[in-house]
Amino acid sequence: MTHAPTVADELRRMIDASGKSQREIAAAVGYERPNVVSMMVKGQTKVPLQKAPAFAKACGADPIAFTSLVMSEYHPEAWEVLRDVFGAPH
């Protein structure tokens, strides 16, 4: 049985696919220490919503898709309302 990827799963996948180190991603997103990214990849802390697009861009991934995943996992009720009002992202 497969499960939908979590934000932590997807962040790990994006970083691995980028070929960049967690230190490089952290710096690109504006963090001085890569341990913050490590904690996010392990699911120990959440990816801040306002940083989600920057994480995706730093990894060369789709910022809309990653931000959508962050919203759906961390703020499901708000995400449902936004999707109802504005439509699903493309």
Secondary structure, 3 states (H helix, E strand, C coil): CCCCCCHHHHHHHHHHHHCCCHHHHHHHHCCCCCHHHHHHHCCCCCCCHHHHHHHHHHHCCCHHHHHHHHHHHHCHHHHHHHHHHHCCCC
